[in-house]
């Protein structure tokens, strides 16, 4: 477990004992748009470095401190590429990239006298990266898991007693996910981070 994840788990331990009796449990679903840090590498394979993400998770905590566990999924099909003498050439072979982050986040809701409740968080991420093709072998496909960290900030708006909406922005870093081999796309563009910037909208159910 990364140091960031350990720090995230420790956040709720800072909550006073009198507050822990009021711990709530909520579930959420979200949809958003991600722009990857490895812009040139994703663009070479998928045609652009961004795409939609869908996810959900659970959250528990008290009025100000909270801990959430969520997962998202990015999936897009482009084409395989061939690297030769530090140049990237597209091939007429389909290639599908799937990125599935599992994120543990510790956060804090700021006190607000209005309807909008701002919040911020920090956490650890475990990213499953897959690259597959219909006509490739297991040796050609990529199935890897990497650890990283993320920061986020957003605003929540209560709609009903058991229902709320939220919008947040998240920046994540997953260093050394792509190798530096001169025969790889990441090596050509000197891009090794599979993290990125995500803007998403949420629906939260629970108290």
N, C-alpha and C positions, 0 to 999 in steps of 0.2 A: 504494500500500500504506500502511495506517495506521501511525502510530508504535507502536501496541501490537503490530501484527504484526511490525514490524522488531525490537522488543524480544524478542518470542517467539522469532524465529529466532536471536537472539544468545544465548539461554540455553544451548544446547548447546556454544557456543564456550567456555563457562566450565568445561566438564568437562575434567579433567586428561587429558593425552595417554595416560597409562597406562590410563585407563578406556575410552578410545574403542575400543580393540581388542576390548572385550567388548560392543559395541553389539548389541542384540537387536531383532528385528522381530516385532510382534504385530498381530493383527486383532481387532476387537471388534464386537459387535452390542448394541444397547440399546433399551429401551422405557421410556417415562416419561410424566409429566404436566406440562404447561406452563400457567402462569397468566400472562397477558399484562399488561404495565404499563398499557396502554390499556384498562382494565377496562370502562368505560362504553361505549366505542366498539364493542368486540367483543360486549358484551352486547346492544347495540341491534340488531346484525346477526345474531348467532348464537344469542342467547338466554342465553349465559353466556360469561365471559371465559377459559375454560380448555378443555383437551381433551388427548387422548392424542397422543404423538409417537413415531415409530419412526425408527431410524437405525443407523449403523455407521461404521466407519472403520479407520484403520491407525495404529500407534504404533511409534516406534523410539526408542532411547536406551540408557542403561545402568542400573545398579542403582538410582540415585537420580534422575538427571535424565532427562526424556523429552520428546519432541515428538510431538504427535498431530494428525492431520487427520481430521475427522469431518463428517458431514452428517446432518441430521434432517429430518423432514417432518411438518407439521401440516396437516390438511385437514378442513374442516367446512362444511356447507351450512346456511344460514339464509335470510334474505329481504332484499331490497333495501329501502332506506329513502329517504325524501324529507325534505329539510331546508327549513323555511320559517319565517321570522321567529324564528330561534334555537330552533326546536323540531324534534324528530325524529319522523317519522311512518312506520310500517311500510307496505310495499307488498306486494301479493299476487304477488310475483315472486321466484323462488328466486335465491339468491346464494351462491356458493361462494368461500371464502377459503382460499388455500394459502400457507403460510409455510415456506420451505426455507432453513434456515441452513447455511452452510458455515463451519466453525470450525477455526482453527489455534490450538493450545494448547501452551504450554510449561509444564512442571510439575516438581514435586519430590516424591519419595517420602521420607517421614521414616523414620529408623532406628527399628526396633521389635524388641524381644526376643520379642514374642508372635506369634500367628498373624495378627492384623489389622495391615495396613500402611496408615496414613493417608497421604494425598497432597493436594496443592493445586496450582492452576495459574491462569494468566492468559493471555489471548489476544485475537486479533482475529477478527471475524465479518463475513461478507458474507451479507446476508439478501435472498433473492428473495421478494417479496411479490406475490401475484396475487389479483385479485378478478374473477370471471367469472360470467356468467349465460347460460343456454341461449338466451335470446331477445334478448340484447344485441348491440350492434355493437362493433367494435374500439375505437371512440371512447369507448364506455361502460365497457369493461373496463380493468382496471389491471394493468400489468406493470412492476414497478419493482425495482431492486436498491439496497440501502443498506448502508453500512459501520457497524460498531459494535464493541463490546468486551465481554468477559465475564470473570467470576471463578468459580472452582469449588473445591470441597473434597469429599473422599470417603474411603472406606475400601475396600481390596481384600483379598480372602481367597483365598489359593492353595488349589485343590482337588486338582489333580494337577500333575505336572511341567510339562505343557503347557496347563493349564487353570486359570482363576481366575474368580472372581465379584467384582463391585464394586457399590457404591451411592454415588452422589454427588449433590450439590445444586449448581446453577449459577444465577447471576444474570447477566443480560445487559442491555445498554443499546444501543438503536439510535436515537439522537436524530434529530429532524427527519424521521422517516419519513412522518408524516402532515402534510399542509399545514395552514395556519392560516386557510384560507378560511372565512368565516362560513356558506357553503353546504355545508360538508363536516361529517361526523360528528365528526372530530377537532377541527375548529374550534369546534363547539358545546360540546364537553366539555373543550376545552383539553388534549387528549391528543395527543402527537406522537411517542411512543416505542413502537416495535413489539417491543421486547425484553420480558423477563419473567423469572419464576422457574421453573426446571425441576428436578424430582426424578426420577431415573432409575436403573434397574438395568441392569447390564452383564454380558455373558459375554465373557471375554477368552481368545483362543487363541494360543499361541505362547510363546516363551521371552524 
